[in-house]
């Protein structure tokens, strides 16, 4: 299990909402293609155990864990389903799997 905590003050990855604080914690890695994440975004959502799956980035963004740029087509983890943070991405290279 990996414990990653990142805080970012700034624009969310894909939209023009007002400034927000995002707190991300990777709780578990059930497989190399999935993460169990705690995602808190002030004023928007709070998911204590959210499943994320490995996919390709649909557009450019900023990784909230590493702060690195995400480019369309990069390997990223994204939330499963359509939660409020469904457009967010975490760069796969930012997560060290066991």
C-alpha positions in Angstrom: 0.0 0.0 0.0 1.3 3.5 -0.9 0.5 6.6 1.0 0.6 9.7 -1.2 -0.7 13.1 -0.1 -0.7 16.1 -2.4 -2.2 19.5 -2.0 -2.6 21.8 -4.9 -4.0 25.3 -4.9 -5.0 26.4 -8.3 -7.3 25.6 -11.2 -8.7 22.1 -11.5 -7.5 20.1 -14.5 -10.3 20.5 -17.0 -12.6 23.4 -16.2 -12.8 27.0 -15.1 -14.2 26.6 -11.6 -12.8 29.1 -9.0 -9.6 28.3 -7.2 -9.9 25.2 -5.0 -7.8 23.0 -2.8 -7.4 19.4 -3.7 -6.2 16.7 -1.3 -5.3 13.3 -2.8 -4.3 10.2 -1.0 -3.7 6.8 -2.6 -5.1 4.3 -0.1 -4.4 1.0 -1.9 -3.4 -0.5 -5.2 -5.8 -3.5 -5.7 -4.0 -4.2 -9.0 -1.5 -2.5 -11.4 -4.5 -1.1 -13.3 -6.5 0.2 -10.3 -6.1 2.6 -7.4 -8.2 3.2 -4.3 -8.1 6.9 -3.8 -9.3 9.4 -1.2 -10.1 12.7 -3.1 -11.2 15.9 -1.3 -11.9 19.0 -3.3 -13.1 21.9 -1.2 -16.5 23.1 -2.1 -17.1 20.3 -4.6 -16.7 16.7 -3.4 -15.3 14.3 -0.9 -14.7 10.7 -1.8 -13.1 8.6 0.9 -12.7 5.4 -1.1 -13.0 6.0 -4.8 -11.9 3.4 -7.4 -9.7 4.8 -10.2 -8.6 2.8 -13.3 -5.7 3.1 -15.7 -6.6 4.8 -19.0 -5.3 7.2 -21.6 -5.7 10.9 -20.9 -8.4 12.4 -23.1 -6.9 15.9 -23.0 -4.1 17.9 -21.5 -4.2 18.6 -17.7 -2.0 18.9 -14.6 -1.4 16.0 -12.3 -2.6 16.8 -8.8 -0.1 14.4 -7.2 3.1 15.3 -9.1 2.3 18.7 -10.5 3.6 17.6 -13.9 1.8 18.3 -17.2 -0.4 15.5 -18.6 -0.7 15.3 -22.3 -3.4 13.7 -24.3 -2.7 10.0 -24.7 -0.5 9.8 -21.5 -1.2 6.8 -19.2 -3.3 8.1 -16.3 -5.6 6.9 -13.6 -9.2 8.3 -13.8 -12.2 7.8 -11.5 -14.5 4.9 -12.5 -18.1 6.0 -13.4 -19.3 9.6 -13.5 -18.6 11.1 -10.1 -18.2 14.9 -9.8 -14.4 14.6 -10.3 -14.8 12.3 -13.3 -12.6 14.5 -15.6 -9.6 14.5 -13.2 -6.4 12.4 -14.0 -3.4 11.2 -12.0 -0.3 10.5 -14.1 0.5 6.8 -13.9 4.2 7.5 -13.5 3.5 9.5 -10.4 2.3 6.3 -8.6 4.9 3.8 -7.5 3.3 0.4 -7.5 4.5 -2.4 -5.1 
